[in-house]
Amino acid sequence: MDDEARRRASSELRAAIQAATPGAVYPADDFESAFVRIAGWDPDESRSNDMLLRRSTAYLAEHGWQIFPEITDSEDCSASVSRVGLVEGRLYASNRGLTFTGTLTEARH
C-alpha cells in the first residue's frame, strides 16, 4: 500500500479521535502491509467510552465515512467504519481510549 494512503488514513482517524477528546495522546501508528492500527486516549479520562465513540464516529460521518454501530455486552463500545477506497475496519472504545484496526483498501496506482 502506498504511503499516501497510510498518511490519509492516519490523518482522518487521528482527527476523529481529536474530535472526541481534544487532549488526545497517541502512540505511534502501526502499519504492516495493508493492516492499520491507530489509537488515542483521553489523558484525563474525563469521557465515557460511549461519548468517545459517539463523538469520533460523528466526526467521521460528517467527513464521508460509513458508520455501522455494533452491540456489545459491556461498557466497551465499537462500530464498523469505512471510507470507500481508503480503509475499512473497527473503531473500538475501551478504557477511555479509542483504537482503530483495519485494512487499507485503496488500490495501488
C-alpha distance (Angstrom), angle and dihedral (degrees) to the residues before:
residue distance angle dihedral
M1 . . .
D2 3.74 . .
D3 3.78 125.7 .
E4 3.81 92.6 -119.5
A5 3.83 91.3 61.5
R6 3.80 89.9 49.4
R7 3.80 92.6 49.9
R8 3.80 92.3 46.8
A9 3.81 94.0 49.0
S10 3.80 91.0 46.7
S11 3.79 92.8 47.6
E12 3.80 95.4 49.1
L13 3.80 95.3 44.3
R14 3.80 93.6 45.4
A15 3.82 88.8 50.5
A16 3.81 89.2 53.4
I17 3.81 90.8 50.6
Q18 3.81 89.3 47.4
A19 3.82 89.5 52.0
A20 3.80 89.5 54.2
T21 3.80 96.5 45.7
P22 3.82 116.7 9.9
G23 3.82 93.9 -159.4
A24 3.80 93.3 53.6
V25 3.77 119.4 160.4
Y26 3.80 116.6 -148.3
P27 3.78 132.3 -159.8
A28 3.79 116.7 -152.0
D29 3.79 114.8 -67.1
D30 3.78 113.8 -109.4
F31 3.79 119.8 -136.4
E32 3.77 123.0 172.6
S33 3.78 112.1 171.6
A34 3.83 102.6 -55.2
F35 3.84 94.8 -17.7
V36 3.81 116.4 108.9
R37 3.81 130.8 -165.6
I38 3.80 118.5 176.9
A39 3.79 121.9 168.8
G40 3.78 140.8 174.1
W41 3.76 136.0 167.5
D42 3.78 142.0 -160.2
P43 3.83 105.3 -104.7
D44 3.81 90.9 -159.4
E45 3.82 92.4 47.4
S46 3.79 87.0 -139.7
R47 3.81 98.1 138.4
S48 3.78 129.3 67.3
N49 3.78 121.7 -121.9
D50 3.80 88.9 -110.2
M51 3.81 92.3 52.7
L52 3.81 92.4 48.0
L53 3.79 92.1 51.0
R54 3.81 94.5 44.5
R55 3.81 93.5 49.9
S56 3.79 95.2 44.5
T57 3.80 95.2 46.4
A58 3.82 91.1 45.8
Y59 3.80 88.0 56.1
L60 3.79 92.0 48.2
A61 3.83 92.5 47.4
E62 3.81 90.0 51.8
H63 3.82 87.9 54.3
G64 3.80 98.0 51.6
W65 3.79 102.5 -88.2
Q66 3.81 122.9 138.4
I67 3.80 113.0 -125.2
F68 3.81 126.1 -162.6
P69 3.84 112.2 179.2
E70 3.79 115.6 -143.8
I71 3.78 128.6 -147.0
T72 3.79 117.0 -120.2
D73 3.77 132.2 -177.1
S74 3.80 96.4 -137.9
E75 3.82 141.7 48.7
D76 3.79 87.5 -81.9
C77 3.80 116.9 98.9
S78 3.78 132.3 -159.9
A79 3.77 143.4 176.5
S80 3.75 134.4 -169.0
V81 3.82 106.1 -122.8
S82 3.78 133.6 -177.0
R83 3.76 141.8 173.4
V84 3.80 108.7 -154.2
G85 3.78 110.5 -115.8
L86 3.81 94.0 8.7
V87 3.80 118.9 56.0
E88 3.80 143.7 -22.4
G89 3.77 130.9 -166.9
R90 3.79 145.7 96.4
L91 3.79 130.8 -52.5
Y92 3.79 109.1 -153.7
A93 3.82 128.7 -169.2
S94 3.78 115.0 -157.2
N95 3.81 135.3 145.9
R96 3.83 90.7 5.7
G97 3.79 92.3 -57.3
L98 3.79 138.6 101.2
T99 3.78 125.3 -133.9
F100 3.78 127.4 -177.1
T101 3.79 119.2 -162.4
G102 3.75 121.7 177.0
T103 3.76 149.8 106.9
L104 3.77 131.8 -76.9
T105 3.79 108.1 -121.5
E106 3.79 101.8 -179.0
A107 3.78 110.6 125.3
R108 3.76 117.0 -121.4
H109 3.76 115.3 -107.8
